[in-house]
Amino acid sequence: MTLAPTLTLHDGLVLPAVGFGTYPLRGAPGVEAVAAAIASGYRLVDTAYNYENEGAVGAAVRAAGVPRDELVLSSKLPGRYHRHDDAVTAVHESLYRAGLDHWDLYLIHWPNPSQGHYVEAFATLLELRDQGLVRSVGVSNFLPEHLTALREQTGELPSVNQVELHPRFVQADQRAADASFGVVTQAWSPLGRGSTVLDEPVVTAAAHAHDRTPGQVVLRWHVQLGVVPLPKSGDRDRQRENLALFDFELSDDEMAAISALSRPDGRIQDQDPAVYEEF
């Protein structure tokens, strides 16, 4: 069994360098897949209120038998619950669904800037952190201007920012901004869900050179960028493959070639957080 190395967030939470994404794993098959991932060595498990699988994740945690304090369990607040009282209720409900007494990491799923309540949501999550219901507060899909607003209006910054990031959409400016704030970047859809990135010659050539799969090469690329990828797979062999990233290293040339696949319009579904909103 492989365990990923860890990094420490600015608030002291110790975060594995690779996590397990759970969308859209639900029901009994979802419990089985998440439990298998934990058995394979994943210690960071990422879910969300809107994934409708927090219950399955909680059941998988209990089925896997790994001590709770060895796991980092993460969920996300939906956009319809950004107001203070709604956010409090949503986090409690989130915990009830999962059968947990706290979340290790809780994120705002999208900023929904035209609604104008993401700072209120962040301040509420800080309150819940101080009450012990959440250990660390993060965000997802936040642009640099959203992070600046959080700092200016609350005096605090999130521990992580989970964004779309893969070789088709490298997010160099966003990663630089996150780093300047001391915020760790996580990657959703790190393998470019539904794209052909794994078939790119620079990826397959690196896979051949290191005797690895294209998926392992792309995930290793994330790790060397300092990004925490969150791959999802219901297949046990693939789950183990996606964790086996720490006994090889891509060269500078390989890193640059993979990064050069990025496109200005590289988002998978054109979900630009400046205008795209989810509730």
Steps between C-alpha positions, in 0.01 A plus 500: 500500500629845402447804720554842348743743664341797672520876514393734778247775428539848647250416775686184600284237330717221358382422148596199285662601170241300302133457583207292379215673316157345549271665243269328392551189718172435682301224668637156573745507206625836628555363848693208354715722277587751774572224753728335244680830445562538873622140515734581209662779700303818435477712812342812345143446377316784327122528478240778491146571614393519135661168412221335703744239629613625841307209653680252277835653592421476871390138462820422309710655776334276756530193275868560422601476866779760479516714816308823448794715608708358213256632241444847356135521398395798293162633384359816343227756562256552211420842362140507619623495861743791511298709747606458864209301643466290187871414509482396865206271427667357190822408682305331779294312243819407314641346818174316575501352150855374535460388861797712608559739786726727295639557152875534472467738206192688382496710184271753337417319177469803268526874577184592303620862489182655362318382812754676719489271804823300479676714764207442737526127431872502570456692827234247604731208432765671712246514783426129459874432499529678834213284629685181398263388223758573231876475547608700195313736267573505128341612176447363152503680166601835654680752281776724642257789548274277708792401723592866540143582610510225763824634646384862497162430658580218746873533563546133410570291193388149408736208546440359151346605170367209294486593131476340159858416407644257246749517211241663273446772763816558700376801700846655541368838615254346743766272648735795541227701673413213732867458590538872568215474751642185659205300368554144371350427158300182455398370157161368402480300175881468508498251211293729279174310527378397157788666317776338296784626719610146592553427131728798438842391364692691769301318768530155344872554435559586865295197603717277281822657630405442864311171450183660634146556378404832340273564796788459744709741295230768507442458873876515562505822298247644746708393799814661358305821440419502871132424435295239689308294238172329581458215249186289510472134403274217602755245378730365773799450273465853364463635853832344596664623179389856573678490835828354368652837410786548741776270375566675168552857385431681174782701347480875456454446126216254556331738744528787252370291211194391695434855619521620140177308428309774683247708309330829591165328441605178668217478752307177451153657514577873488437537874666837555450596869472867403161428344411131553296423811370187671235474766 
